Amino acid sequence: MSSQRLGEAIELLRSVYGMSPSGLAEGAPGRWKTLLEVVAGTPGKDKDGESGIALTEPDAVLESPPEVVRDTLKRTGRDPRRAVALQALAGWWPGDLPQPEWCEAEVARRAELTGIRGIGPELVDRILLFVLGIRTMPLSRGPLRVVCRHGWCGMESEYEEWQHIFHQASGVSGTSLEKIVVLFNRVGRDHCGSQPRCDGCPLESLLPESGVCEPEGP
């Protein structure tokens, strides 16, 4: 039942935000540029012309001093805190358009990514989904808060249960996980921060009759 309701929410968000049900939310999979954007963000406005090293070249990232990578990220409007992780990923990355067998080895790739300093569980899942094309839902605060406040799942639920409900809802709504990430991050940012702002939220009509179910935790 929760998956069904979540699927309805996805369809509603898709119609309100004008998104098609499928397709990638970020860059093309199997590309270093996509990995760069997932980890450190896209260039800031009017900062497309990079200063410093060529961040789109993994060898340049790997061979440069950490402070140079950090400075280049900052100059281009990306997240400089990702410098150490990005350098480690440059050494991990096998090159653009890696072999399908390498991309599909989820257990091995997850273990490798988890072992990289500065990469938490949510970012691991983002890399697996957007870069390697592995169907896994990144569980950031936005989606967790939206789902918990509607009573569709509890913050105490295990990782596997969260994955199950989002995978089921993806099938119910016919919407890719990539698009679901974008939809829920947007509604979470606009209406479901540390304090809910339900007025004008596209999902307000789906709240339980008793009102918002406030989750415990962050």
PyMOL commands that place a pseudoatom at each C-alpha (Angstrom):
pseudoatom trace, name=CA, resn=MET, resi=1, chain=A, elem=C, hetatm=0, pos=[0.000, 0.000, 0.000]
pseudoatom trace, name=CA, resn=SER, resi=2, chain=A, elem=C, hetatm=0, pos=[2.828, 2.395, 0.846]
pseudoatom trace, name=CA, resn=SER, resi=3, chain=A, elem=C, hetatm=0, pos=[4.478, 1.693, -2.504]
pseudoatom trace, name=CA, resn=GLN, resi=4, chain=A, elem=C, hetatm=0, pos=[1.187, 2.391, -4.253]
pseudoatom trace, name=CA, resn=ARG, resi=5, chain=A, elem=C, hetatm=0, pos=[0.769, 5.725, -2.472]
pseudoatom trace, name=CA, resn=LEU, resi=6, chain=A, elem=C, hetatm=0, pos=[4.383, 6.641, -3.152]
pseudoatom trace, name=CA, resn=GLY, resi=7, chain=A, elem=C, hetatm=0, pos=[3.828, 5.773, -6.800]
pseudoatom trace, name=CA, resn=GLU, resi=8, chain=A, elem=C, hetatm=0, pos=[0.845, 8.138, -6.874]
pseudoatom trace, name=CA, resn=ALA, resi=9, chain=A, elem=C, hetatm=0, pos=[3.011, 10.848, -5.327]
pseudoatom trace, name=CA, resn=ILE, resi=10, chain=A, elem=C, hetatm=0, pos=[5.647, 10.355, -8.018]
pseudoatom trace, name=CA, resn=GLU, resi=11, chain=A, elem=C, hetatm=0, pos=[3.047, 10.651, -10.771]
pseudoatom trace, name=CA, resn=LEU, resi=12, chain=A, elem=C, hetatm=0, pos=[1.690, 13.810, -9.160]
pseudoatom trace, name=CA, resn=LEU, resi=13, chain=A, elem=C, hetatm=0, pos=[5.121, 15.397, -8.857]
pseudoatom trace, name=CA, resn=ARG, resi=14, chain=A, elem=C, hetatm=0, pos=[5.914, 14.478, -12.428]
pseudoatom trace, name=CA, resn=SER, resi=15, chain=A, elem=C, hetatm=0, pos=[2.772, 16.175, -13.699]
pseudoatom trace, name=CA, resn=VAL, resi=16, chain=A, elem=C, hetatm=0, pos=[3.307, 19.303, -11.581]
pseudoatom trace, name=CA, resn=TYR, resi=17, chain=A, elem=C, hetatm=0, pos=[6.988, 19.682, -12.430]
pseudoatom trace, name=CA, resn=GLY, resi=18, chain=A, elem=C, hetatm=0, pos=[6.489, 18.770, -16.083]
pseudoatom trace, name=CA, resn=MET, resi=19, chain=A, elem=C, hetatm=0, pos=[8.851, 15.814, -16.299]
pseudoatom trace, name=CA, resn=SER, resi=20, chain=A, elem=C, hetatm=0, pos=[8.637, 12.848, -18.617]
pseudoatom trace, name=CA, resn=PRO, resi=21, chain=A, elem=C, hetatm=0, pos=[8.573, 9.448, -16.873]
pseudoatom trace, name=CA, resn=SER, resi=22, chain=A, elem=C, hetatm=0, pos=[11.956, 8.240, -18.068]
pseudoatom trace, name=CA, resn=GLY, resi=23, chain=A, elem=C, hetatm=0, pos=[15.397, 9.432, -19.013]
pseudoatom trace, name=CA, resn=LEU, resi=24, chain=A, elem=C, hetatm=0, pos=[18.443, 10.566, -17.095]
pseudoatom trace, name=CA, resn=ALA, resi=25, chain=A, elem=C, hetatm=0, pos=[18.330, 13.301, -14.512]
pseudoatom trace, name=CA, resn=GLU, resi=26, chain=A, elem=C, hetatm=0, pos=[22.036, 14.051, -14.813]
pseudoatom trace, name=CA, resn=GLY, resi=27, chain=A, elem=C, hetatm=0, pos=[24.716, 13.444, -17.467]
pseudoatom trace, name=CA, resn=ALA, resi=28, chain=A, elem=C, hetatm=0, pos=[25.168, 10.334, -19.557]
pseudoatom trace, name=CA, resn=PRO, resi=29, chain=A, elem=C, hetatm=0, pos=[26.266, 7.212, -17.638]
pseudoatom trace, name=CA, resn=GLY, resi=30, chain=A, elem=C, hetatm=0, pos=[29.722, 5.765, -18.112]
pseudoatom trace, name=CA, resn=ARG, resi=31, chain=A, elem=C, hetatm=0, pos=[31.423, 9.161, -18.355]
pseudoatom trace, name=CA, resn=TRP, resi=32, chain=A, elem=C, hetatm=0, pos=[33.962, 10.855, -16.101]
pseudoatom trace, name=CA, resn=LYS, resi=33, chain=A, elem=C, hetatm=0, pos=[32.185, 14.167, -16.633]
pseudoatom trace, name=CA, resn=THR, resi=34, chain=A, elem=C, hetatm=0, pos=[29.026, 12.673, -15.131]
pseudoatom trace, name=CA, resn=LEU, resi=35, chain=A, elem=C, hetatm=0, pos=[31.007, 11.336, -12.174]
pseudoatom trace, name=CA, resn=LEU, resi=36, chain=A, elem=C, hetatm=0, pos=[32.532, 14.790, -11.679]
pseudoatom trace, name=CA, resn=GLU, resi=37, chain=A, elem=C, hetatm=0, pos=[29.095, 16.435, -11.641]
pseudoatom trace, name=CA, resn=VAL, resi=38, chain=A, elem=C, hetatm=0, pos=[27.582, 13.835, -9.309]
pseudoatom trace, name=CA, resn=VAL, resi=39, chain=A, elem=C, hetatm=0, pos=[30.419, 14.203, -6.809]
pseudoatom trace, name=CA, resn=ALA, resi=40, chain=A, elem=C, hetatm=0, pos=[31.352, 17.893, -6.992]
pseudoatom trace, name=CA, resn=GLY, resi=41, chain=A, elem=C, hetatm=0, pos=[28.424, 19.573, -8.756]
pseudoatom trace, name=CA, resn=THR, resi=42, chain=A, elem=C, hetatm=0, pos=[28.093, 21.428, -12.030]
pseudoatom trace, name=CA, resn=PRO, resi=43, chain=A, elem=C, hetatm=0, pos=[30.002, 24.623, -12.853]
pseudoatom trace, name=CA, resn=GLY, resi=44, chain=A, elem=C, hetatm=0, pos=[28.575, 27.750, -11.276]
pseudoatom trace, name=CA, resn=LYS, resi=45, chain=A, elem=C, hetatm=0, pos=[26.862, 30.382, -13.377]
pseudoatom trace, name=CA, resn=ASP, resi=46, chain=A, elem=C, hetatm=0, pos=[29.319, 32.217, -15.639]
pseudoatom trace, name=CA, resn=LYS, resi=47, chain=A, elem=C, hetatm=0, pos=[32.090, 29.831, -14.543]
pseudoatom trace, name=CA, resn=ASP, resi=48, chain=A, elem=C, hetatm=0, pos=[32.104, 27.375, -17.436]
pseudoatom trace, name=CA, resn=GLY, resi=49, chain=A, elem=C, hetatm=0, pos=[35.578, 28.487, -18.463]
pseudoatom trace, name=CA, resn=GLU, resi=50, chain=A, elem=C, hetatm=0, pos=[37.699, 26.508, -16.008]
pseudoatom trace, name=CA, resn=SER, resi=51, chain=A, elem=C, hetatm=0, pos=[40.736, 27.991, -14.302]
pseudoatom trace, name=CA, resn=GLY, resi=52, chain=A, elem=C, hetatm=0, pos=[43.533, 25.748, -13.102]
pseudoatom trace, name=CA, resn=ILE, resi=53, chain=A, elem=C, hetatm=0, pos=[43.578, 22.083, -14.078]
pseudoatom trace, name=CA, resn=ALA, resi=54, chain=A, elem=C, hetatm=0, pos=[41.176, 20.395, -16.495]
pseudoatom trace, name=CA, resn=LEU, resi=55, chain=A, elem=C, hetatm=0, pos=[38.729, 18.735, -14.114]
pseudoatom trace, name=CA, resn=THR, resi=56, chain=A, elem=C, hetatm=0, pos=[37.181, 16.859, -17.035]
pseudoatom trace, name=CA, resn=GLU, resi=57, chain=A, elem=C, hetatm=0, pos=[40.456, 14.913, -17.426]
pseudoatom trace, name=CA, resn=PRO, resi=58, chain=A, elem=C, hetatm=0, pos=[40.798, 12.275, -14.668]
pseudoatom trace, name=CA, resn=ASP, resi=59, chain=A, elem=C, hetatm=0, pos=[44.567, 11.959, -15.184]
pseudoatom trace, name=CA, resn=ALA, resi=60, chain=A, elem=C, hetatm=0, pos=[44.982, 15.689, -14.561]
pseudoatom trace, name=CA, resn=VAL, resi=61, chain=A, elem=C, hetatm=0, pos=[42.907, 15.437, -11.390]
pseudoatom trace, name=CA, resn=LEU, resi=62, chain=A, elem=C, hetatm=0, pos=[44.866, 12.423, -10.152]
pseudoatom trace, name=CA, resn=GLU, resi=63, chain=A, elem=C, hetatm=0, pos=[48.311, 13.904, -10.784]
pseudoatom trace, name=CA, resn=SER, resi=64, chain=A, elem=C, hetatm=0, pos=[47.686, 17.400, -9.393]
pseudoatom trace, name=CA, resn=PRO, resi=65, chain=A, elem=C, hetatm=0, pos=[48.372, 18.465, -5.792]
pseudoatom trace, name=CA, resn=PRO, resi=66, chain=A, elem=C, hetatm=0, pos=[45.219, 18.319, -3.635]
pseudoatom trace, name=CA, resn=GLU, resi=67, chain=A, elem=C, hetatm=0, pos=[45.265, 22.079, -3.053]
pseudoatom trace, name=CA, resn=VAL, resi=68, chain=A, elem=C, hetatm=0, pos=[45.226, 22.705, -6.817]
pseudoatom trace, name=CA, resn=VAL, resi=69, chain=A, elem=C, hetatm=0, pos=[42.225, 20.409, -7.262]
pseudoatom trace, name=CA, resn=ARG, resi=70, chain=A, elem=C, hetatm=0, pos=[40.493, 22.118, -4.347]
pseudoatom trace, name=CA, resn=ASP, resi=71, chain=A, elem=C, hetatm=0, pos=[41.204, 25.583, -5.744]
pseudoatom trace, name=CA, resn=THR, resi=72, chain=A, elem=C, hetatm=0, pos=[39.979, 24.634, -9.221]
pseudoatom trace, name=CA, resn=LEU, resi=73, chain=A, elem=C, hetatm=0, pos=[36.760, 23.217, -7.818]
pseudoatom trace, name=CA, resn=LYS, resi=74, chain=A, elem=C, hetatm=0, pos=[36.180, 26.439, -5.910]
pseudoatom trace, name=CA, resn=ARG, resi=75, chain=A, elem=C, hetatm=0, pos=[36.959, 28.659, -8.907]
pseudoatom trace, name=CA, resn=THR, resi=76, chain=A, elem=C, hetatm=0, pos=[34.514, 26.766, -11.097]
pseudoatom trace, name=CA, resn=GLY, resi=77, chain=A, elem=C, hetatm=0, pos=[31.677, 26.959, -8.593]
pseudoatom trace, name=CA, resn=ARG, resi=78, chain=A, elem=C, hetatm=0, pos=[31.865, 23.318, -7.558]
pseudoatom trace, name=CA, resn=ASP, resi=79, chain=A, elem=C, hetatm=0, pos=[32.278, 21.863, -4.066]
pseudoatom trace, name=CA, resn=PRO, resi=80, chain=A, elem=C, hetatm=0, pos=[35.940, 22.179, -2.983]
pseudoatom trace, name=CA, resn=ARG, resi=81, chain=A, elem=C, hetatm=0, pos=[35.324, 19.805, -0.077]
pseudoatom trace, name=CA, resn=ARG, resi=82, chain=A, elem=C, hetatm=0, pos=[35.187, 16.966, -2.612]
pseudoatom trace, name=CA, resn=ALA, resi=83, chain=A, elem=C, hetatm=0, pos=[38.811, 17.385, -3.719]
pseudoatom trace, name=CA, resn=VAL, resi=84, chain=A, elem=C, hetatm=0, pos=[40.245, 14.389, -1.850]
pseudoatom trace, name=CA, resn=ALA, resi=85, chain=A, elem=C, hetatm=0, pos=[37.385, 12.108, -2.862]
pseudoatom trace, name=CA, resn=LEU, resi=86, chain=A, elem=C, hetatm=0, pos=[37.579, 13.269, -6.479]
pseudoatom trace, name=CA, resn=GLN, resi=87, chain=A, elem=C, hetatm=0, pos=[41.283, 12.467, -6.673]
pseudoatom trace, name=CA, resn=ALA, resi=88, chain=A, elem=C, hetatm=0, pos=[40.664, 8.997, -5.273]
pseudoatom trace, name=CA, resn=LEU, resi=89, chain=A, elem=C, hetatm=0, pos=[37.877, 8.490, -7.807]
pseudoatom trace, name=CA, resn=ALA, resi=90, chain=A, elem=C, hetatm=0, pos=[40.202, 9.567, -10.619]
pseudoatom trace, name=CA, resn=GLY, resi=91, chain=A, elem=C, hetatm=0, pos=[42.463, 6.676, -9.650]
pseudoatom trace, name=CA, resn=TRP, resi=92, chain=A, elem=C, hetatm=0, pos=[39.509, 4.297, -9.366]
pseudoatom trace, name=CA, resn=TRP, resi=93, chain=A, elem=C, hetatm=0, pos=[37.912, 5.269, -12.698]
pseudoatom trace, name=CA, resn=PRO, resi=94, chain=A, elem=C, hetatm=0, pos=[38.784, 2.801, -15.536]
pseudoatom trace, name=CA, resn=GLY, resi=95, chain=A, elem=C, hetatm=0, pos=[38.084, 5.296, -18.333]
pseudoatom trace, name=CA, resn=ASP, resi=96, chain=A, elem=C, hetatm=0, pos=[34.995, 6.444, -20.198]
pseudoatom trace, name=CA, resn=LEU, resi=97, chain=A, elem=C, hetatm=0, pos=[32.543, 3.813, -21.418]
pseudoatom trace, name=CA, resn=PRO, resi=98, chain=A, elem=C, hetatm=0, pos=[33.837, 1.045, -19.128]
pseudoatom trace, name=CA, resn=GLN, resi=99, chain=A, elem=C, hetatm=0, pos=[32.978, -2.571, -19.844]
pseudoatom trace, name=CA, resn=PRO, resi=100, chain=A, elem=C, hetatm=0, pos=[29.390, -3.528, -18.895]
pseudoatom trace, name=CA, resn=GLU, resi=101, chain=A, elem=C, hetatm=0, pos=[30.712, -6.356, -16.734]
pseudoatom trace, name=CA, resn=TRP, resi=102, chain=A, elem=C, hetatm=0, pos=[32.668, -3.851, -14.649]
pseudoatom trace, name=CA, resn=CYS, resi=103, chain=A, elem=C, hetatm=0, pos=[29.677, -1.535, -14.248]
pseudoatom trace, name=CA, resn=GLU, resi=104, chain=A, elem=C, hetatm=0, pos=[27.297, -4.340, -13.352]
pseudoatom trace, name=CA, resn=ALA, resi=105, chain=A, elem=C, hetatm=0, pos=[29.470, -5.783, -10.564]
pseudoatom trace, name=CA, resn=GLU, resi=106, chain=A, elem=C, hetatm=0, pos=[27.508, -3.938, -7.880]
pseudoatom trace, name=CA, resn=VAL, resi=107, chain=A, elem=C, hetatm=0, pos=[28.957, -5.664, -4.818]
pseudoatom trace, name=CA, resn=ALA, resi=108, chain=A, elem=C, hetatm=0, pos=[32.555, -5.021, -5.873]
pseudoatom trace, name=CA, resn=ARG, resi=109, chain=A, elem=C, hetatm=0, pos=[31.950, -1.446, -7.011]
pseudoatom trace, name=CA, resn=ARG, resi=110, chain=A, elem=C, hetatm=0, pos=[29.991, -0.611, -3.852]
pseudoatom trace, name=CA, resn=ALA, resi=111, chain=A, elem=C, hetatm=0, pos=[32.770, -1.983, -1.648]
pseudoatom trace, name=CA, resn=GLU, resi=112, chain=A, elem=C, hetatm=0, pos=[35.404, 0.027, -3.530]
pseudoatom trace, name=CA, resn=LEU, resi=113, chain=A, elem=C, hetatm=0, pos=[33.425, 3.255, -3.335]
pseudoatom trace, name=CA, resn=THR, resi=114, chain=A, elem=C, hetatm=0, pos=[32.594, 2.761, 0.341]
pseudoatom trace, name=CA, resn=GLY, resi=115, chain=A, elem=C, hetatm=0, pos=[36.315, 2.505, 1.062]
pseudoatom trace, name=CA, resn=ILE, resi=116, chain=A, elem=C, hetatm=0, pos=[37.060, 5.941, -0.418]
pseudoatom trace, name=CA, resn=ARG, resi=117, chain=A, elem=C, hetatm=0, pos=[37.481, 8.706, 2.137]
pseudoatom trace, name=CA, resn=GLY, resi=118, chain=A, elem=C, hetatm=0, pos=[34.817, 11.393, 1.895]
pseudoatom trace, name=CA, resn=ILE, resi=119, chain=A, elem=C, hetatm=0, pos=[32.191, 9.273, 0.148]
pseudoatom trace, name=CA, resn=GLY, resi=120, chain=A, elem=C, hetatm=0, pos=[29.163, 8.400, 2.284]
pseudoatom trace, name=CA, resn=PRO, resi=121, chain=A, elem=C, hetatm=0, pos=[26.375, 5.879, 1.598]
pseudoatom trace, name=CA, resn=GLU, resi=122, chain=A, elem=C, hetatm=0, pos=[24.116, 8.344, -0.230]
pseudoatom trace, name=CA, resn=LEU, resi=123, chain=A, elem=C, hetatm=0, pos=[26.893, 9.459, -2.581]
pseudoatom trace, name=CA, resn=VAL, resi=124, chain=A, elem=C, hetatm=0, pos=[27.869, 5.839, -3.210]
pseudoatom trace, name=CA, resn=ASP, resi=125, chain=A, elem=C, hetatm=0, pos=[24.321, 5.167, -4.377]
pseudoatom trace, name=CA, resn=ARG, resi=126, chain=A, elem=C, hetatm=0, pos=[24.301, 8.313, -6.537]
pseudoatom trace, name=CA, resn=ILE, resi=127, chain=A, elem=C, hetatm=0, pos=[27.460, 7.159, -8.296]
pseudoatom trace, name=CA, resn=LEU, resi=128, chain=A, elem=C, hetatm=0, pos=[26.093, 3.652, -8.771]
pseudoatom trace, name=CA, resn=LEU, resi=129, chain=A, elem=C, hetatm=0, pos=[22.831, 4.997, -10.207]
pseudoatom trace, name=CA, resn=PHE, resi=130, chain=A, elem=C, hetatm=0, pos=[23.884, 7.950, -12.351]
pseudoatom trace, name=CA, resn=VAL, resi=131, chain=A, elem=C, hetatm=0, pos=[27.365, 6.849, -13.413]
pseudoatom trace, name=CA, resn=LEU, resi=132, chain=A, elem=C, hetatm=0, pos=[27.212, 3.054, -13.559]
pseudoatom trace, name=CA, resn=GLY, resi=133, chain=A, elem=C, hetatm=0, pos=[23.503, 2.638, -14.275]
pseudoatom trace, name=CA, resn=ILE, resi=134, chain=A, elem=C, hetatm=0, pos=[22.861, 0.361, -11.284]
pseudoatom trace, name=CA, resn=ARG, resi=135, chain=A, elem=C, hetatm=0, pos=[19.291, 0.640, -10.029]
pseudoatom trace, name=CA, resn=THR, resi=136, chain=A, elem=C, hetatm=0, pos=[19.647, 1.856, -6.467]
pseudoatom trace, name=CA, resn=MET, resi=137, chain=A, elem=C, hetatm=0, pos=[17.937, 4.792, -4.752]
pseudoatom trace, name=CA, resn=PRO, resi=138, chain=A, elem=C, hetatm=0, pos=[20.174, 7.423, -3.102]
pseudoatom trace, name=CA, resn=LEU, resi=139, chain=A, elem=C, hetatm=0, pos=[18.585, 8.041, 0.294]
pseudoatom trace, name=CA, resn=SER, resi=140, chain=A, elem=C, hetatm=0, pos=[19.153, 11.731, 0.954]
pseudoatom trace, name=CA, resn=ARG, resi=141, chain=A, elem=C, hetatm=0, pos=[17.274, 13.750, 3.575]
pseudoatom trace, name=CA, resn=GLY, resi=142, chain=A, elem=C, hetatm=0, pos=[14.710, 15.131, 1.116]
pseudoatom trace, name=CA, resn=PRO, resi=143, chain=A, elem=C, hetatm=0, pos=[13.160, 11.828, 0.008]
pseudoatom trace, name=CA, resn=LEU, resi=144, chain=A, elem=C, hetatm=0, pos=[13.359, 10.385, 3.530]
pseudoatom trace, name=CA, resn=ARG, resi=145, chain=A, elem=C, hetatm=0, pos=[11.523, 13.331, 5.073]
pseudoatom trace, name=CA, resn=VAL, resi=146, chain=A, elem=C, hetatm=0, pos=[8.826, 13.397, 2.389]
pseudoatom trace, name=CA, resn=VAL, resi=147, chain=A, elem=C, hetatm=0, pos=[8.083, 9.700, 2.726]
pseudoatom trace, name=CA, resn=CYS, resi=148, chain=A, elem=C, hetatm=0, pos=[8.185, 9.685, 6.539]
pseudoatom trace, name=CA, resn=ARG, resi=149, chain=A, elem=C, hetatm=0, pos=[5.986, 12.766, 6.914]
pseudoatom trace, name=CA, resn=HIS, resi=150, chain=A, elem=C, hetatm=0, pos=[3.332, 11.126, 4.758]
pseudoatom trace, name=CA, resn=GLY, resi=151, chain=A, elem=C, hetatm=0, pos=[3.489, 7.952, 6.842]
pseudoatom trace, name=CA, resn=TRP, resi=152, chain=A, elem=C, hetatm=0, pos=[4.610, 5.692, 4.008]
pseudoatom trace, name=CA, resn=CYS, resi=153, chain=A, elem=C, hetatm=0, pos=[7.733, 4.442, 5.783]
pseudoatom trace, name=CA, resn=GLY, resi=154, chain=A, elem=C, hetatm=0, pos=[9.492, 5.080, 9.095]
pseudoatom trace, name=CA, resn=MET, resi=155, chain=A, elem=C, hetatm=0, pos=[12.886, 6.667, 9.636]
pseudoatom trace, name=CA, resn=GLU, resi=156, chain=A, elem=C, hetatm=0, pos=[13.817, 3.591, 11.664]
pseudoatom trace, name=CA, resn=SER, resi=157, chain=A, elem=C, hetatm=0, pos=[13.313, 1.324, 8.632]
pseudoatom trace, name=CA, resn=GLU, resi=158, chain=A, elem=C, hetatm=0, pos=[16.282, -0.628, 7.311]
pseudoatom trace, name=CA, resn=TYR, resi=159, chain=A, elem=C, hetatm=0, pos=[18.136, 0.331, 4.138]
pseudoatom trace, name=CA, resn=GLU, resi=160, chain=A, elem=C, hetatm=0, pos=[16.717, -2.664, 2.260]
pseudoatom trace, name=CA, resn=GLU, resi=161, chain=A, elem=C, hetatm=0, pos=[13.145, -1.646, 3.130]
pseudoatom trace, name=CA, resn=TRP, resi=162, chain=A, elem=C, hetatm=0, pos=[13.717, 1.859, 1.798]
pseudoatom trace, name=CA, resn=GLN, resi=163, chain=A, elem=C, hetatm=0, pos=[15.169, 0.459, -1.404]
pseudoatom trace, name=CA, resn=HIS, resi=164, chain=A, elem=C, hetatm=0, pos=[12.209, -1.890, -1.775]
pseudoatom trace, name=CA, resn=ILE, resi=165, chain=A, elem=C, hetatm=0, pos=[9.554, 0.806, -1.425]
pseudoatom trace, name=CA, resn=PHE, resi=166, chain=A, elem=C, hetatm=0, pos=[11.239, 3.107, -3.953]
pseudoatom trace, name=CA, resn=HIS, resi=167, chain=A, elem=C, hetatm=0, pos=[11.824, 0.291, -6.437]
pseudoatom trace, name=CA, resn=GLN, resi=168, chain=A, elem=C, hetatm=0, pos=[8.195, -0.775, -6.142]
pseudoatom trace, name=CA, resn=ALA, resi=169, chain=A, elem=C, hetatm=0, pos=[6.988, 2.807, -6.552]
pseudoatom trace, name=CA, resn=SER, resi=170, chain=A, elem=C, hetatm=0, pos=[9.217, 3.212, -9.595]
pseudoatom trace, name=CA, resn=GLY, resi=171, chain=A, elem=C, hetatm=0, pos=[7.401, 0.298, -11.191]
pseudoatom trace, name=CA, resn=VAL, resi=172, chain=A, elem=C, hetatm=0, pos=[3.964, 1.532, -10.123]
pseudoatom trace, name=CA, resn=SER, resi=173, chain=A, elem=C, hetatm=0, pos=[4.556, 4.988, -11.592]
pseudoatom trace, name=CA, resn=GLY, resi=174, chain=A, elem=C, hetatm=0, pos=[6.613, 3.910, -14.587]
pseudoatom trace, name=CA, resn=THR, resi=175, chain=A, elem=C, hetatm=0, pos=[9.265, 6.438, -13.581]
pseudoatom trace, name=CA, resn=SER, resi=176, chain=A, elem=C, hetatm=0, pos=[13.009, 5.862, -13.545]
pseudoatom trace, name=CA, resn=LEU, resi=177, chain=A, elem=C, hetatm=0, pos=[14.867, 6.122, -10.252]
pseudoatom trace, name=CA, resn=GLU, resi=178, chain=A, elem=C, hetatm=0, pos=[16.973, 8.884, -11.795]
pseudoatom trace, name=CA, resn=LYS, resi=179, chain=A, elem=C, hetatm=0, pos=[13.876, 11.019, -12.261]
pseudoatom trace, name=CA, resn=ILE, resi=180, chain=A, elem=C, hetatm=0, pos=[12.530, 10.109, -8.830]
pseudoatom trace, name=CA, resn=VAL, resi=181, chain=A, elem=C, hetatm=0, pos=[15.736, 11.462, -7.284]
pseudoatom trace, name=CA, resn=VAL, resi=182, chain=A, elem=C, hetatm=0, pos=[15.252, 14.802, -9.041]
pseudoatom trace, name=CA, resn=LEU, resi=183, chain=A, elem=C, hetatm=0, pos=[11.552, 15.022, -8.181]
pseudoatom trace, name=CA, resn=PHE, resi=184, chain=A, elem=C, hetatm=0, pos=[11.971, 14.265, -4.483]
pseudoatom trace, name=CA, resn=ASN, resi=185, chain=A, elem=C, hetatm=0, pos=[15.052, 16.405, -4.050]
pseudoatom trace, name=CA, resn=ARG, resi=186, chain=A, elem=C, hetatm=0, pos=[13.097, 19.312, -5.527]
pseudoatom trace, name=CA, resn=VAL, resi=187, chain=A, elem=C, hetatm=0, pos=[9.984, 18.898, -3.401]
pseudoatom trace, name=CA, resn=GLY, resi=188, chain=A, elem=C, hetatm=0, pos=[12.180, 18.214, -0.386]
pseudoatom trace, name=CA, resn=ARG, resi=189, chain=A, elem=C, hetatm=0, pos=[14.177, 21.396, -0.943]
pseudoatom trace, name=CA, resn=ASP, resi=190, chain=A, elem=C, hetatm=0, pos=[11.091, 23.543, -1.518]
pseudoatom trace, name=CA, resn=HIS, resi=191, chain=A, elem=C, hetatm=0, pos=[8.697, 22.103, 1.052]
pseudoatom trace, name=CA, resn=CYS, resi=192, chain=A, elem=C, hetatm=0, pos=[10.248, 19.456, 3.298]
pseudoatom trace, name=CA, resn=GLY, resi=193, chain=A, elem=C, hetatm=0, pos=[13.288, 20.842, 5.065]
pseudoatom trace, name=CA, resn=SER, resi=194, chain=A, elem=C, hetatm=0, pos=[13.977, 20.533, 8.779]
pseudoatom trace, name=CA, resn=GLN, resi=195, chain=A, elem=C, hetatm=0, pos=[10.511, 22.074, 9.215]
pseudoatom trace, name=CA, resn=PRO, resi=196, chain=A, elem=C, hetatm=0, pos=[7.697, 21.094, 6.810]
pseudoatom trace, name=CA, resn=ARG, resi=197, chain=A, elem=C, hetatm=0, pos=[6.234, 23.838, 4.615]
pseudoatom trace, name=CA, resn=CYS, resi=198, chain=A, elem=C, hetatm=0, pos=[3.074, 22.149, 3.404]
pseudoatom trace, name=CA, resn=ASP, resi=199, chain=A, elem=C, hetatm=0, pos=[1.251, 25.188, 2.001]
pseudoatom trace, name=CA, resn=GLY, resi=200, chain=A, elem=C, hetatm=0, pos=[1.505, 24.977, -1.768]
pseudoatom trace, name=CA, resn=CYS, resi=201, chain=A, elem=C, hetatm=0, pos=[3.255, 21.605, -1.713]
pseudoatom trace, name=CA, resn=PRO, resi=202, chain=A, elem=C, hetatm=0, pos=[2.118, 19.352, -4.583]
pseudoatom trace, name=CA, resn=LEU, resi=203, chain=A, elem=C, hetatm=0, pos=[1.853, 16.451, -2.121]
pseudoatom trace, name=CA, resn=GLU, resi=204, chain=A, elem=C, hetatm=0, pos=[-0.177, 18.214, 0.574]
pseudoatom trace, name=CA, resn=SER, resi=205, chain=A, elem=C, hetatm=0, pos=[-3.355, 16.413, -0.521]
pseudoatom trace, name=CA, resn=LEU, resi=206, chain=A, elem=C, hetatm=0, pos=[-1.687, 13.042, 0.179]
pseudoatom trace, name=CA, resn=LEU, resi=207, chain=A, elem=C, hetatm=0, pos=[-0.996, 13.740, 3.857]
pseudoatom trace, name=CA, resn=PRO, resi=208, chain=A, elem=C, hetatm=0, pos=[-2.864, 11.508, 6.322]
pseudoatom trace, name=CA, resn=GLU, resi=209, chain=A, elem=C, hetatm=0, pos=[-6.016, 12.933, 7.912]
pseudoatom trace, name=CA, resn=SER, resi=210, chain=A, elem=C, hetatm=0, pos=[-4.160, 13.321, 11.197]
pseudoatom trace, name=CA, resn=GLY, resi=211, chain=A, elem=C, hetatm=0, pos=[-1.625, 15.601, 9.524]
pseudoatom trace, name=CA, resn=VAL, resi=212, chain=A, elem=C, hetatm=0, pos=[2.129, 15.458, 9.157]
pseudoatom trace, name=CA, resn=CYS, resi=213, chain=A, elem=C, hetatm=0, pos=[3.882, 12.436, 10.650]
pseudoatom trace, name=CA, resn=GLU, resi=214, chain=A, elem=C, hetatm=0, pos=[7.002, 14.106, 11.993]
pseudoatom trace, name=CA, resn=PRO, resi=215, chain=A, elem=C, hetatm=0, pos=[9.987, 11.744, 11.679]
pseudoatom trace, name=CA, resn=GLU, resi=216, chain=A, elem=C, hetatm=0, pos=[12.578, 11.380, 14.379]
pseudoatom trace, name=CA, resn=GLY, resi=217, chain=A, elem=C, hetatm=0, pos=[16.166, 12.167, 13.502]
pseudoatom trace, name=CA, resn=PRO, resi=218, chain=A, elem=C, hetatm=0, pos=[17.666, 14.726, 11.078]
for i in range(1, 218): cmd.bond("trace and resi %d" % i, "trace and resi %d" % (i + 1))
show_as sticks, trace
zoom trace
